[in-house]
């Protein structure tokens, strides 16, 4: 039986890699210096490199169900996303952190419809989006608003990481909340001043903030 995945690996090595070999060898010789930490949902339809026009060495990526950020509580644990944030900020010294949710998100939908009972880790993980849930029946509009609210919630949690807060307050780092609409191919960016998501085609910036949680904002 032909192993199609093996064939793809061979095709990459034999036909694609020779065209990009110089890029990768330079990235090995000089090391990686990505300037963006991209925290995105694991959804297969969200393709960060396509959206941002970036390539090898440009994005430090961490992806999980829902594009969630666990709270920083100062304790050590097996937390892949928290470890990636610490590494990106302290070791790589990225200048931007993007949190990217998207339309038709199964993780956000599961906040309304629940997860399989045996998915105990998933159920616990989804709690990181719970505050974004609206007290309404699930509808396409409610789903979209919840997806966007969840992005803002994660930006607020990022500010709970001391190394993030320090750099944001010093003007050395910016936070970007994005909601990618798969069917339109357009990112809507969170504007902290208006508190709204604005289509990239209309926006004046690629999103920034919030620097304060809703309760603290003046
Ligand atoms: Zn998703």
Boltz pocket constraint, residues with backbone or C-beta under 6 A from the ligand:
constraints:
  - pocket:
      binder: B
      contacts: [[A, 41], [A, 42], [A, 43], [A, 64], [A, 65], [A, 66], [A, 67], [A, 102], [A, 104], [A, 105], [A, 106], [A, 107], [A, 108]]
      max_distance: 6.0
